[in-house]
């Protein structure tokens, strides 16, 4: 009985060691778990951004992002719309998204006098801070129209100017499939321009997320880039996508 007992103990230990070896071996199923963010995001990060909110469609956009895997994005809101719909701004923040400044009235800031242009940014930052408890640290000029004065105004308010590297042109009435194709031209570190309040864009969200996942790209946050990033020939900015 004693010898048989020892044999069982030895055999059990050997089997346990063998199973541990397979479980820890490189390439084992455990290392390929879909929950492994390092594997899922091995292609890098891109930033999804939505301009011109909040709108009546914002709750549906937020749901689409949650359903796509609790994807987080950056929303560049206008002060006028945020003032008219404070709950919309608060919902965006409550869902874990970042809120940026997109001027108060969506004006072409370069065409305004200095005092009016600065007030567009200052008043929007005030509204966002009052509604969410945090002033925005990111700013996007409407139409991508910017100059040295605009960038200086943003810096005075503690904001980094953010343009984009992939323009979906979703505002032009193009179909969802074209919006998705335009978004998926983005490269790692890039920033995708989308807009709130457009049905075709809303429908594009899950397809964009799926297309990024096929390239092992994940949605990320926007951070300062010491190296200039080209939006288009003649215009650079200092922002890129990184891990949240």
C-alpha positions in Angstrom: 0.0 0.0 0.0 2.8 2.4 0.8 4.6 1.7 -2.4 1.4 2.1 -4.4 0.7 5.4 -2.6 4.1 6.7 -3.4 3.7 5.7 -7.1 0.4 7.6 -7.2 2.1 10.7 -5.7 5.0 10.5 -8.1 2.7 10.1 -11.1 0.5 13.0 -10.0 3.5 15.3 -9.6 4.9 14.3 -13.0 1.6 15.0 -14.7 1.3 18.4 -12.9 4.8 19.3 -14.1 4.0 18.3 -17.6 0.8 20.3 -17.7 2.5 23.4 -16.3 5.2 23.1 -19.0 2.6 23.1 -21.8 0.6 25.9 -20.2 3.6 28.2 -20.0 5.1 27.3 -23.3 5.5 30.2 -25.8 2.6 30.5 -28.2 0.2 28.7 -25.8 -3.4 29.5 -26.0 -3.2 31.5 -22.8 -0.8 33.9 -24.3 -3.1 34.5 -27.3 -6.1 35.4 -25.2 -8.3 38.0 -27.0 -8.3 40.0 -23.7 -4.5 40.6 -24.0 -4.5 44.3 -24.9 -0.8 44.1 -25.8 -1.7 41.6 -28.6 -4.8 43.4 -29.7 -3.1 46.7 -29.9 0.2 45.6 -31.4 -0.4 47.8 -34.4 -0.5 50.9 -32.3 -3.1 53.5 -31.4 -5.3 56.0 -33.4 -7.6 58.7 -32.1 -11.2 58.8 -33.1 -12.5 62.4 -32.8 -16.0 63.8 -33.2 -16.6 67.5 -33.9 -19.6 69.8 -33.6 -21.5 68.3 -30.6 -23.3 67.8 -28.5 -26.3 67.1 -30.6 -29.5 65.1 -30.3 -27.6 62.2 -31.8 -24.9 62.2 -29.1 -26.5 59.5 -26.9 -26.8 57.2 -29.9 -23.1 57.8 -30.7 -22.1 57.0 -27.2 -24.1 53.8 -27.3 -22.5 52.8 -30.6 -19.0 53.3 -29.0 -20.0 51.3 -25.9 -21.4 48.5 -28.1 -18.2 48.4 -30.2 -16.2 47.5 -27.1 -16.4 50.5 -24.8 -14.3 52.5 -27.3 -13.2 55.9 -26.1 -12.9 59.0 -28.3 -12.3 62.7 -28.1 -15.2 65.1 -28.7 -14.6 68.7 -29.8 -17.7 70.5 -28.7 -18.8 74.0 -29.5 -19.6 76.3 -26.5 -23.0 77.3 -27.9 -24.2 73.7 -28.3 -22.7 72.7 -25.0 -24.6 75.6 -23.3 -27.8 74.5 -24.9 -27.4 70.9 -24.0 -25.3 70.6 -20.8 -26.5 67.0 -20.2 -25.0 66.0 -23.6 -21.6 67.3 -22.5 -21.9 65.6 -19.1 -22.9 62.3 -20.8 -19.8 62.4 -23.0 -17.6 62.9 -19.9 -19.4 60.3 -17.8 -18.8 57.7 -20.5 -15.0 58.2 -20.2 -14.5 60.3 -23.3 -12.3 63.3 -23.5 -13.8 66.7 -24.3 -11.9 69.3 -26.4 -12.7 73.0 -27.3 -14.0 73.6 -30.9 -14.7 77.4 -30.4 -18.0 78.9 -29.2 -19.9 79.5 -32.5 -17.8 77.3 -35.0 -16.4 80.5 -36.4 -13.4 80.9 -38.8 -11.1 82.2 -36.0 -8.5 83.6 -38.4 -11.1 85.9 -39.9 -12.1 87.4 -36.5 -10.5 90.3 -34.7 -8.1 89.3 -31.9 -10.5 89.9 -28.9 -13.4 88.1 -30.5 -11.3 85.1 -31.5 -9.9 84.7 -28.0 -13.4 85.0 -26.5 -14.5 82.1 -28.7 -12.0 79.8 -27.1 -12.2 81.3 -23.6 -15.9 81.0 -23.3 -16.0 77.5 -24.6 -13.4 76.4 -22.0 -15.5 78.1 -19.3 -18.6 76.2 -20.3 -16.9 72.8 -20.4 -15.3 73.4 -17.0 -18.6 74.4 -15.5 -20.4 71.4 -16.9 -17.7 68.7 -16.3 -15.4 70.1 -13.6 -12.5 70.1 -16.0 -11.3 72.7 -18.5 -10.3 71.2 -21.9 -6.7 70.8 -22.7 -7.2 70.1 -26.4 -8.4 72.5 -29.0 -9.5 72.1 -32.7 -10.0 75.1 -34.9 -13.2 75.0 -37.0 -12.4 74.1 -40.6 -8.8 73.5 -39.6 -8.3 77.2 -40.1 -5.5 78.3 -37.9 -2.5 80.7 -37.6 0.1 81.7 -35.1 -2.4 83.9 -33.2 -4.9 81.1 -32.9 -2.3 78.7 -31.6 -1.1 81.4 -29.1 -4.7 81.9 -27.8 -5.0 78.1 -27.3 -1.7 78.0 -25.5 -2.8 80.8 -23.2 -5.7 78.7 -22.1 -3.6 75.6 -21.6 -4.6 73.8 -24.7 -2.8 71.9 -27.4 -4.0 72.4 -31.0 -5.2 69.3 -32.7 -5.9 69.0 -36.4 -6.2 65.5 -38.1 -4.4 63.1 -40.3 -7.4 61.2 -41.8 -10.4 63.3 -42.9 -13.5 61.2 -43.5 -15.3 64.1 -45.2 -18.5 62.7 -43.6 -20.1 66.1 -43.5 -20.4 66.0 -47.4 -23.3 63.5 -47.6 -21.1 60.5 -48.6 -22.4 57.0 -47.8 -21.3 55.0 -44.7 -19.0 52.7 -46.7 -17.0 55.7 -48.0 -16.7 57.2 -44.5 -15.4 53.9 -43.2 -12.9 53.7 -46.1 -11.7 57.2 -45.5 -11.3 56.6 -41.7 -9.3 53.4 -42.3 -6.6 55.3 -44.2 -5.3 56.4 -40.8 -1.9 55.1 -39.7 -0.7 54.4 -36.2 -0.5 57.5 -34.1 -2.9 59.3 -36.4 -6.1 61.2 -35.7 -9.4 60.6 -37.5 -11.9 63.4 -38.1 -15.6 62.5 -37.7 -18.7 64.6 -36.9 -21.5 64.3 -34.4 -25.1 64.4 -35.7 -24.7 62.5 -39.0 -26.6 59.3 -39.5 -24.1 57.8 -41.9 -21.3 58.5 -39.4 -23.2 56.8 -36.6 -23.6 53.7 -38.8 -19.9 53.8 -39.6 -18.7 53.6 -36.0 -18.8 49.8 -35.5 -17.3 49.2 -39.0 -14.5 51.6 -38.3 -13.7 49.9 -35.0 -13.8 46.5 -36.7 -11.5 47.6 -39.5 -9.0 49.0 -37.0 -9.1 45.8 -35.0 -8.2 43.8 -38.1 -5.0 45.8 -38.3 -4.4 45.4 -34.5 -5.0 49.1 -34.0 -6.8 50.4 -30.9 -8.6 53.7 -30.1 -6.3 55.9 -28.1 -6.1 59.3 -26.4 -4.5 62.4 -27.9 -1.2 63.5 -26.4 1.4 66.2 -27.3 3.9 65.3 -29.9 7.4 66.9 -29.8 7.7 66.1 -33.5 5.5 68.0 -35.8 2.7 66.0 -37.5 1.6 67.0 -41.0 -2.1 67.5 -41.5 -1.7 68.5 -45.1 1.1 70.2 -47.0 1.9 73.5 -45.4 0.2 72.8 -42.0 1.6 70.8 -39.1 0.5 70.4 -35.5 1.9 68.8 -32.4 -0.4 66.0 -31.3 -0.7 62.2 -31.8 -2.6 59.2 -30.6 -1.3 57.1 -27.7 -2.6 54.5 -25.3 -5.2 55.7 -22.8 
